[in-house]
Amino acid sequence: MSSIDELILRSTKEIVVKFIETGRVGPAGFEETFKAIYKTVEQTVKGVQEDDDAEPSG
């Protein structure tokens, strides 16, 4: 795991912890929320767009 990935994971954890503390996330929604936040942070940090995962056509 690269240092960037570790920072993304740590940032995601901090955000989710704050959401739990404020009651915005509970046990039932934890997994979905964590994944969504991780993906958003990763896209922001790495500049990844959803279309980049697809194979280029042509």
N, C-alpha and C positions, 0 to 999 in steps of 0.2 A: 504494500500500500504506500503510495507516494505521500509526501508531506502535504500536498494540496488536498488529496483525498481525506487525510486525517483532519485537516482544518475544516473541510466541508462537513465531515461527520460530527466534529466537535460543535460547530456552529448550529447544525441541525438539532443536536441534543439540547443545546442551550435554549433554542427557540421553543422546542417541544416542552421542556421543563417549565418555561414561563407560561405556556398555554395550560399546562396541567395546574400550575399554581393559581391561575386566574379562573379555573373551572371551565375553560373553553374546550378542553380535551379530557375525555374519560377513558377508562380501560377498553370500552367497546370500540372506540374510534382511534385508538392509539396507532395501530399498524398502518391504516390508510393515511392518517395524518402525517406520520413520520415519513412515509414514502413520498408523499406529495411535497412536503417541505424539503426533504433531501434533494429531490429532483429539481425543485425551483432554485435552491442554493447552488447546486452543481451547474445548472444552466447559466446562472448569473456569473459565477466565478469563471467557468471555462468558456463562456460564450457559446455554448452548445445550443443549437436549435433543434426542435423536434424533427424537422425534415432531414437533418444530417444523418439520422439513423438509417434512412432509406438508401437503397442502392441508386446511384445516378443512372438515369436512362439516356440512351443515345450514344 
